[in-house]
Amino acid sequence: AAIHREPPEPKADESMLNQIVVGGRTTFVAAAAGTLYFRINDRWNSLADNDGHYRVTVREIAKK
């Protein structure tokens, strides 16, 4: 997964380069506000030939 920072911060690193490894029951704290993208074990330049379905549930959890 990766988060595309919105709005972009001019002097910040490109947030899409920070990959978040996810799997069953993974939890993480987002480092930036933005759009969350997922890809399944594929390179970014090889997405055009993909086909199929995947189910992902994203939910906010209470801070401790």
N, C-alpha and C positions, 0 to 999 in steps of 0.2 A: 504494500500500500504506500501511498505518498499523499501529501497534502499540498495543494497548490495554494499558496498564501494569497489571500484576498482581503483588502487591497494589497498589492505588492509594496514592499519596502525598498526604496531605492538602493540602500547600501547593504541590504541583507543578502545572505547566500540564497541561491535558487532553492526553494523548499522542495521542489519535485526531485531533487537529487538525494534527498534524505529518505531512504527507503525504510519502511517499517515492516518487519517480518511478522506476519500474522498466521494463525492457525486456529484450531478448535479452542474456543474459550480464551482467546488472547485478550488481554486488556492493555491499554496504553493511554498516556496523557498526550493529547495533541500539543505540539510545540508551537503551533500557529493556527490562527483562524483561517478557514478557507474551504475549498472543495476537496473531499476525500476521494481518491482514485484507487482502484484495485486492478491488479493484473495477476494472472495465474501462471507462474513459472514460464514466462515468455519474455523475450527482449522487446523493448519499446519499438524497435524498427521491424518487428515481425508480427504485429497485431492484425494486419489486414486480412490474413488468411484464417483467422480464428472463427470457430463455430461452436455452438453448444450453450449450456446454461450452468450457472452456479448460483447458489442461494447464500446471501450474506445478510446477517442481522447486525445492525449498528444501533447501539443505545447509549444514552448518557447514564452514568452511574454516579451516585452521590459521593461527594468528596468526604474523606475521613478526617 
